[in-house]
Amino acid sequence: MATLCLTVNSADLPLGPLLAVEHVKDNVSISVEEGKENILRVSENVVFTDINSILRYLARVATTAGLYGSNLMEHTEIDHWLEFSATKLSSCNSFTSAINELSHCLSLRTYLVGNSLSLADLCVWATLKESAAWQEQLQQNKAPVHVKRWFGFLEAQQAFQSVGAKWNVSTAKAKVLLTHRACQSCSSQPTLPG
């Protein structure tokens, strides 16, 4: 198999695909470079630009990494969480209900799907990491306990630390807080880090 090439827009840092690359890099030949848009180039004729499509492809091509689950039910659950991240969890209007749903689901689980890390965890974690509303809840110690436990557990893992160090995730966080300020439908406004 030829080397895959993931191009990431550093102004819109896609943490989900970067985390997936970190988890599949031992099984798949892949290079990551900065560019103007987020693209996974599989071949001259096959290119993915949608974040969820990039995630799914990486997980499917590196089956031994186990990121796409082990059976049809887990595949479907993972797809649910990818969609949940892209819609409910990313929306100012539905963030509160989404975070409560997430907390309920994590009340008796270590991982969102099955008994090991999956794309669901990577994608939901990345969405929260990039969320000003979530960062504000953490700062004000108002984050739901089960989500906070799960988020911290994943954040402490080597792959998450490595992505943060390689891609200066704290810069992305400041960008997200600025974006959050511009969201007219959010009920609260975070303070920018000083």
LOKEMI-707871 format. One line per field, with one value per residue: residue in three letters; x, y negated, z of N, C-alpha, C in turn; residue number from 1. Coordinates in Angstrom, 3 decimals, decimal comma. Each point is the difference from the previous one (the first is absolute). Layout:
# residues N
aa c(ala ...)
n_u c(X ...)
n_v c(Y ...)
n_w c(Z ...)
ca_u c(X ...)
ca_v c(Y ...)
ca_w c(Z ...)
c_u c(X ...)
c_v c(Y ...)
c_w c(Z ...)
i c(NUM ...)
***
This chain:
# residues 194
aa c(met ala thr leu cys leu thr val asn ser ala asp leu pro leu gly pro leu leu ala val glu his val lys asp asn val ser ile ser val glu glu gly lys glu asn ile leu arg val ser glu asn val val phe thr asp ile asn ser ile leu arg tyr leu ala arg val ala thr thr ala gly leu tyr gly ser asn leu met glu his thr glu ile asp his trp leu glu phe ser ala thr lys leu ser ser cys asn ser phe thr ser ala ile asn glu leu ser his cys leu ser leu arg thr tyr leu val gly asn ser leu ser leu ala asp leu cys val trp ala thr leu lys glu ser ala ala trp gln glu gln leu gln gln asn lys ala pro val his val lys arg trp phe gly phe leu glu ala gln gln ala phe gln ser val gly ala lys trp asn val ser thr ala lys ala lys val leu leu thr his arg ala cys gln ser cys ser ser gln pro thr leu pro gly)
n_u c(0,846 -0,383 0,838 -0,820 -0,672 0,122 -0,742 0,518 -1,115 1,183 -0,693 -0,316 0,888 -0,030 -0,290 -1,241 0,197 0,486 -1,028 -0,812 0,678 -0,037 -1,251 0,048 0,850 -0,172 -1,244 0,114 0,469 0,229 -0,099 0,405 -0,688 0,473 -1,225 -0,735 -0,094 -1,023 1,005 -0,629 1,222 -0,903 -0,401 0,459 -0,805 0,543 -0,909 0,241 -1,060 -0,978 0,008 -1,314 0,030 0,776 -0,735 -1,119 0,533 0,536 -1,164 -0,616 0,915 -0,128 -0,539 1,294 -0,165 -1,023 0,286 -0,345 0,415 -0,696 -1,141 -1,053 -0,354 1,251 0,024 -1,204 0,402 1,102 -0,728 -0,755 1,098 0,376 -1,215 -0,063 1,268 -0,312 -1,023 -0,495 1,129 -0,071 -1,243 0,066 -0,965 0,740 0,998 -0,844 -0,960 0,894 0,485 -1,278 -0,301 1,075 -0,306 -1,253 0,443 0,733 -1,192 -0,092 0,632 1,023 -0,560 -0,188 0,852 -0,582 1,067 0,073 1,055 -0,862 -0,376 -0,978 0,901 0,719 -1,099 -0,631 1,126 0,296 -1,271 0,104 1,139 -0,694 -0,747 -0,341 -1,184 0,655 0,849 -1,084 -0,670 1,088 0,167 -1,310 0,638 -0,618 1,083 -0,877 -0,114 -0,938 -0,403 0,085 -0,473 -0,915 -0,297 0,124 -0,717 -0,749 -0,188 -0,007 -0,674 0,999 -0,900 -0,845 0,927 0,280 -1,293 -0,276 1,057 -0,324 -1,264 0,622 -0,650 0,827 0,691 -0,321 0,279 0,996 0,256 -0,217 0,698 0,823 -0,039 0,125 0,850 0,286 -0,196 -0,917 -0,135 1,287 -0,345 1,202 0,746 0,942 0,873 0,681 0,850 0,514)
n_v c(1,188 -0,971 -0,984 -0,047 -1,056 -0,379 -0,916 -0,752 -0,667 -0,557 -0,791 1,199 0,104 1,041 -0,099 0,246 -0,501 -1,023 0,145 0,100 -0,971 -0,613 0,433 -0,429 -0,909 0,921 -0,179 -1,309 -0,005 -1,017 -1,046 -0,947 -0,916 -1,221 -0,515 -0,296 1,339 0,629 0,782 1,141 0,045 0,844 -0,596 0,068 1,053 0,316 -0,930 -0,105 -0,801 0,875 -0,645 0,250 -0,371 -1,003 -0,238 0,168 -0,695 -0,881 0,030 -0,094 -0,878 -0,376 1,093 0,269 -1,287 0,609 -1,072 0,954 0,480 0,975 -0,674 0,428 0,483 0,339 0,474 0,472 0,475 0,395 0,451 0,507 0,358 0,452 0,444 0,555 0,297 0,382 0,493 0,836 0,684 -0,220 0,168 -1,313 0,183 1,050 -0,839 -0,717 0,208 -0,333 -0,948 -0,255 0,140 -0,693 -0,819 0,061 -0,095 -0,940 -0,017 1,010 -0,895 0,693 0,703 -0,787 0,783 1,077 0,804 -0,748 -0,747 -0,897 -0,061 0,629 0,613 0,308 0,254 0,657 0,612 0,173 0,349 0,714 0,516 0,013 0,416 -1,230 0,516 1,037 -0,773 -0,701 1,103 0,381 -1,194 0,074 1,148 -0,180 0,634 0,712 0,594 0,685 -1,103 -0,690 1,067 0,259 -1,302 -0,067 1,127 -0,429 -1,174 0,867 0,576 0,818 0,634 -0,266 0,371 1,032 0,157 -0,159 0,777 0,889 -0,212 -0,219 0,951 -0,547 -0,117 1,238 0,234 -0,859 0,641 1,127 -0,499 -0,444 1,214 0,509 -0,978 0,434 1,077 -0,566 1,293 -0,085 0,635 0,557 -0,961 0,797 0,019 -0,812 1,025 -0,400)
n_w c(0,000 -0,776 0,170 1,043 -0,430 1,249 -0,593 0,972 0,162 0,239 -0,830 -0,495 0,957 -0,851 1,283 -0,415 -1,222 0,677 0,837 -1,044 -0,597 1,155 -0,089 -1,262 0,425 0,943 -0,464 -0,183 -1,226 0,835 -0,795 0,827 -0,674 0,129 -0,110 -1,048 -0,169 0,559 -0,361 -0,230 -0,503 -0,529 -1,092 -1,222 0,055 1,159 0,338 1,314 0,092 0,146 1,154 0,051 -1,265 0,336 1,090 -0,680 -0,981 0,814 0,644 -1,171 -0,367 1,252 -0,494 0,001 -0,318 -0,595 -0,714 -0,881 1,152 0,592 -0,077 -0,654 1,175 0,225 -1,253 0,248 1,176 -0,592 -1,016 0,977 0,656 -1,184 -0,271 1,184 -0,226 -1,220 0,691 0,851 0,097 -1,289 0,382 -0,067 -0,891 -0,352 0,285 0,722 -0,874 -0,922 0,771 0,253 -1,283 -0,296 0,976 -0,412 -1,242 0,552 0,554 -0,828 -0,754 -0,461 -0,979 -1,040 -0,645 0,460 -0,002 -1,092 -0,149 -0,460 -1,274 0,627 0,747 -1,068 -0,683 0,968 0,346 -1,294 -0,149 1,113 -0,381 -1,137 1,022 -0,292 -0,306 -0,522 -0,647 -0,244 -0,298 -0,642 -0,552 -0,152 -0,248 -1,166 -0,400 -0,709 1,170 -0,633 -0,596 1,105 0,642 -0,938 -0,062 1,322 0,063 -1,016 0,541 0,998 -0,998 -0,270 -0,728 0,986 0,887 -0,787 -0,298 1,287 0,213 -0,934 0,372 1,142 0,637 0,853 -1,133 -0,305 1,281 -0,123 -1,142 0,663 0,994 -0,929 -0,573 1,213 0,158 -1,215 0,720 -0,727 -0,308 0,327 1,086 -0,031 0,442 -0,511 0,974 -0,743 -0,242 1,139)
ca_u c(-0,846 0,733 -0,111 -1,120 0,438 -1,010 0,333 -0,866 -0,025 0,406 -0,889 -1,215 0,661 -0,931 0,599 -0,453 0,884 1,374 0,000 -0,108 1,319 0,881 -0,359 0,164 1,283 0,808 -0,624 -0,248 0,987 -0,736 0,732 -0,871 0,605 -0,909 -0,469 -1,105 -1,244 0,145 -0,141 0,721 0,247 0,225 0,646 -0,207 -1,423 -0,826 0,302 -1,078 0,103 -0,880 0,726 -0,479 0,451 1,432 0,093 -0,463 0,964 1,196 -0,316 -0,267 1,215 0,873 -0,929 0,630 -0,042 -1,279 -0,711 -1,363 -0,771 0,257 -1,178 -0,928 -0,616 0,994 0,150 -1,167 0,134 1,066 -0,593 -0,889 0,793 0,604 -1,071 -0,293 1,056 -0,101 -1,270 -0,457 1,068 0,627 -0,986 -0,237 -1,390 -0,277 1,154 -0,370 -0,667 0,970 0,963 -0,741 -0,143 1,330 0,251 -0,824 0,596 1,305 -0,132 0,502 0,931 1,311 0,039 -1,342 -0,452 0,780 0,938 1,284 -0,040 -0,502 -0,203 -1,004 0,723 0,880 -0,780 -0,711 1,020 0,505 -1,051 -0,012 1,253 -0,134 -1,239 0,105 -0,982 0,597 1,125 -0,578 -0,506 1,164 0,574 -0,910 -0,263 -1,410 -0,082 -0,568 1,064 0,370 0,683 1,287 0,851 0,352 0,816 1,313 0,624 0,530 1,002 1,242 0,603 1,175 -0,333 -0,629 1,081 0,879 -0,662 0,012 1,351 0,404 -0,831 -0,256 -1,443 -0,422 -0,294 -1,324 -0,977 -0,257 -0,790 -1,355 -0,632 -0,374 -1,144 -1,141 -0,472 -0,773 -1,223 -1,073 -1,028 0,469 -0,541 1,051 1,188 1,212 1,047 1,181 1,135 0,796)
ca_v c(-1,188 -1,263 -0,868 -0,934 -1,343 -0,828 -1,413 -0,645 -1,452 -0,306 -1,025 0,715 1,244 1,114 0,907 1,381 0,714 0,057 1,074 1,262 0,261 0,418 1,366 0,963 -0,216 1,215 0,962 -0,622 -0,996 -1,250 -1,232 -1,117 -1,288 -1,137 -0,548 -0,952 0,694 1,348 0,963 1,267 0,427 1,443 0,233 -1,128 -0,119 0,128 -1,033 -0,250 -1,313 -0,007 0,521 1,339 0,926 0,212 0,868 1,353 0,648 0,352 1,118 1,207 0,460 0,521 0,803 0,541 -1,019 0,198 -1,256 0,007 1,030 1,385 0,630 -0,920 -0,862 -1,007 -0,911 -0,878 -0,900 -0,963 -0,943 -0,877 -0,991 -0,926 -0,920 -0,746 -1,018 -0,979 -0,738 -0,421 -0,463 -1,170 -1,072 -0,811 0,168 1,298 0,463 0,411 1,308 0,964 0,331 0,807 1,323 0,605 0,345 1,172 1,156 0,325 0,228 1,328 0,433 -0,622 -0,425 -0,191 1,207 1,194 0,010 -0,596 -1,282 0,075 -1,288 -0,743 -0,723 -0,999 -1,074 -0,742 -0,691 -1,112 -1,017 -0,686 -0,752 -1,188 -0,686 -1,061 0,270 1,018 -0,609 -0,856 0,871 0,488 -1,104 -0,375 1,230 0,334 1,091 1,233 0,809 1,158 -0,499 -0,536 1,170 0,611 -0,958 -0,017 1,304 0,030 -1,059 0,453 1,055 -0,413 -0,476 -1,310 -0,892 -0,160 -0,891 -1,333 -0,551 -0,191 -0,948 -1,171 -0,026 -1,166 -1,063 0,305 -0,293 -1,441 -0,264 0,463 -0,942 -1,161 0,410 0,102 -1,363 -0,466 0,790 -0,795 0,801 0,557 -0,761 -0,575 -0,447 0,280 -1,016 0,479 0,190 -1,212)
ca_w c(0,000 -0,087 1,162 0,041 0,353 0,656 0,051 0,988 0,057 1,375 0,542 0,392 0,382 0,204 0,973 -0,205 -0,928 0,521 0,996 -0,731 -0,591 1,097 0,376 -1,100 -0,680 0,003 -0,911 -1,303 -0,403 -0,159 0,298 0,362 -0,319 0,114 -1,267 0,094 0,310 0,546 -1,099 0,030 -1,375 -0,019 -1,289 -0,899 -0,291 1,201 0,979 0,956 0,640 1,160 1,167 0,346 -1,048 0,254 1,174 -0,337 -0,896 0,766 0,883 -0,794 -0,661 1,061 0,802 1,208 1,058 0,678 0,242 -0,534 0,689 -0,393 -0,591 -0,643 1,012 0,386 -1,146 -0,002 1,154 -0,323 -0,954 0,776 0,735 -0,974 -0,376 1,221 0,127 -1,087 0,049 1,334 0,888 -0,620 -0,107 1,205 0,416 0,615 0,767 1,361 -0,036 -0,508 1,053 0,976 -0,615 0,057 1,399 0,313 -0,676 0,598 1,446 0,363 -1,050 -0,160 -1,398 -0,546 -0,704 0,309 1,123 -0,366 -0,701 -1,366 -0,656 0,770 1,044 -0,617 -0,602 1,045 0,791 -0,806 -0,065 1,301 0,142 -0,835 0,374 1,002 1,062 0,858 0,714 1,028 1,072 0,743 0,770 1,079 0,750 -0,198 -0,969 0,553 0,580 -0,824 -1,194 0,470 0,287 -1,283 -0,738 0,643 -0,221 -1,362 -0,155 0,628 -0,814 -0,756 -1,350 0,121 0,389 -1,154 -0,960 0,601 -0,064 -1,395 -0,730 0,834 0,179 0,784 -0,959 -0,554 1,050 -0,003 -1,196 0,261 0,915 -0,800 -0,808 0,909 0,266 -1,145 -0,114 0,587 0,664 1,257 1,137 0,835 -0,721 0,770 0,008 -0,699 0,877 0,032)
c_u c(0,886 -0,195 -1,197 0,546 -1,174 0,534 -0,984 0,159 0,309 -0,854 -1,301 0,411 -0,987 0,597 -0,402 0,889 1,450 0,128 -0,089 1,341 0,951 -0,257 0,230 1,386 0,904 -0,524 -0,145 1,107 -0,746 0,893 -1,023 0,761 -1,042 -0,355 -1,166 -1,324 0,307 -0,313 0,779 0,109 0,406 0,736 -0,238 -1,484 -0,905 0,482 -1,214 0,218 -0,892 0,723 -0,450 0,398 1,480 0,178 -0,381 1,010 1,239 -0,245 -0,200 1,260 0,985 -0,837 0,622 0,035 -1,325 -0,834 -1,433 -0,846 0,265 -1,208 -0,936 -0,644 0,971 0,250 -1,123 0,043 1,056 -0,517 -0,931 0,801 0,719 -1,028 -0,377 1,009 -0,160 -1,258 -0,283 1,106 0,687 -0,919 -0,169 -1,403 -0,267 1,132 -0,399 -0,680 0,969 0,982 -0,671 -0,218 1,322 0,325 -0,775 0,619 1,312 -0,086 0,545 1,016 1,332 0,124 -1,429 -0,564 0,913 0,930 1,377 -0,242 -0,480 -0,054 -1,000 0,692 0,859 -0,795 -0,721 1,007 0,507 -1,018 -0,072 1,245 -0,077 -1,206 0,228 -0,965 0,546 1,167 -0,492 -0,537 1,151 0,589 -0,850 -0,381 -1,487 -0,188 -0,616 1,114 0,429 0,737 1,382 0,988 0,510 0,952 1,427 0,769 0,622 1,123 1,353 0,717 1,104 -0,347 -0,618 1,040 0,904 -0,597 0,009 1,359 0,415 -0,726 -0,394 -1,500 -0,463 -0,309 -1,384 -1,079 -0,342 -0,856 -1,454 -0,727 -0,414 -1,218 -1,256 -0,578 -0,915 -1,334 -1,131 -0,985 0,475 -0,428 1,089 1,194 1,226 0,937 1,211 1,150 0,917 1,405)
c_v c(-1,245 -0,806 -0,928 -1,362 -0,771 -1,420 -0,644 -1,504 -0,388 -1,105 0,628 1,409 1,126 1,059 1,459 0,771 0,090 1,094 1,363 0,371 0,507 1,461 1,025 -0,046 1,233 1,034 -0,517 -1,007 -1,300 -1,181 -1,088 -1,281 -1,100 -0,510 -0,938 0,660 1,396 1,017 1,270 0,473 1,473 0,398 -1,235 -0,271 0,027 -0,983 -0,158 -1,363 -0,122 0,675 1,409 1,039 0,316 0,960 1,439 0,722 0,449 1,211 1,294 0,555 0,596 0,836 0,525 -1,020 0,061 -1,251 -0,017 1,121 1,375 0,709 -1,080 -0,964 -1,105 -0,985 -1,037 -0,983 -1,073 -1,035 -0,979 -1,103 -0,975 -1,043 -0,905 -1,136 -1,118 -0,852 -0,514 -0,623 -1,253 -1,212 -0,746 0,260 1,314 0,511 0,521 1,359 1,078 0,421 0,827 1,420 0,757 0,453 1,250 1,261 0,442 0,371 1,353 0,537 -0,725 -0,575 -0,113 1,255 1,158 -0,198 -0,556 -1,303 0,200 -1,400 -0,852 -0,841 -1,115 -1,213 -0,845 -0,786 -1,236 -1,128 -0,768 -0,864 -1,320 -0,858 -1,034 0,240 1,048 -0,580 -0,897 0,834 0,544 -1,086 -0,358 1,192 0,385 1,148 1,230 0,982 1,167 -0,425 -0,517 1,140 0,610 -0,900 -0,025 1,295 0,064 -1,016 0,410 1,079 -0,567 -0,582 -1,393 -1,051 -0,308 -0,953 -1,432 -0,667 -0,318 -1,161 -1,205 -0,242 -1,205 -1,194 0,205 -0,343 -1,484 -0,382 0,386 -0,962 -1,264 0,304 0,044 -1,380 -0,497 0,728 -0,696 0,821 0,621 -0,892 -0,650 -0,365 0,279 -1,189 0,599 0,165 -1,209 0,291)
c_w c(0,000 1,280 -0,145 0,388 0,589 0,046 0,961 -0,069 1,442 0,621 0,496 0,397 0,276 0,928 -0,207 -0,962 0,489 1,063 -0,680 -0,627 1,075 0,388 -1,109 -0,628 -0,005 -0,998 -1,426 -0,285 -0,309 0,360 0,313 -0,300 0,157 -1,384 0,236 0,342 0,528 -1,096 0,341 -1,438 0,047 -1,276 -0,861 -0,233 1,233 1,066 0,912 0,648 1,228 1,173 0,350 -1,041 0,173 1,168 -0,330 -0,885 0,780 0,904 -0,777 -0,663 1,017 0,963 1,288 1,150 0,765 0,207 -0,517 0,604 -0,564 -0,599 -0,551 0,994 0,424 -1,135 0,013 1,160 -0,262 -0,990 0,710 0,687 -0,932 -0,417 1,178 0,180 -1,012 0,087 1,410 0,851 -0,526 -0,070 1,315 0,544 0,720 0,878 1,378 0,002 -0,486 1,093 1,100 -0,522 0,064 1,417 0,405 -0,615 0,635 1,482 0,441 -1,003 0,091 -1,403 -0,522 -0,652 0,369 1,188 -0,345 -0,757 -1,433 -0,606 0,756 1,071 -0,589 -0,473 1,051 0,840 -0,761 -0,080 1,312 0,181 -0,761 0,384 1,102 1,153 0,969 0,804 1,129 1,159 0,834 0,899 1,203 0,877 -0,055 -0,993 0,660 0,374 -0,897 -1,263 0,388 0,280 -1,301 -0,783 0,563 -0,203 -1,388 -0,182 0,575 -0,813 -0,891 -1,379 0,045 0,380 -1,192 -1,033 0,530 -0,108 -1,445 -0,662 0,831 0,185 0,809 -0,897 -0,596 1,018 0,021 -1,200 0,233 0,940 -0,744 -0,864 0,857 0,301 -1,116 -0,147 0,753 0,803 1,303 1,156 0,833 -0,857 0,855 0,017 -0,680 0,964 -0,053 0,100)
i c(1 2 3 4 5 6 7 8 9 10 11 12 13 14 15 16 17 18 19 20 21 22 23 24 25 26 27 28 29 30 31 32 33 34 35 36 37 38 39 40 41 42 43 44 45 46 47 48 49 50 51 52 53 54 55 56 57 58 59 60 61 62 63 64 65 66 67 68 69 70 71 72 73 74 75 76 77 78 79 80 81 82 83 84 85 86 87 88 89 90 91 92 93 94 95 96 97 98 99 100 101 102 103 104 105 106 107 108 109 110 111 112 113 114 115 116 117 118 119 120 121 122 123 124 125 126 127 128 129 130 131 132 133 134 135 136 137 138 139 140 141 142 143 144 145 146 147 148 149 150 151 152 153 154 155 156 157 158 159 160 161 162 163 164 165 166 167 168 169 170 171 172 173 174 175 176 177 178 179 180 181 182 183 184 185 186 187 188 189 190 191 192 193 194)
***
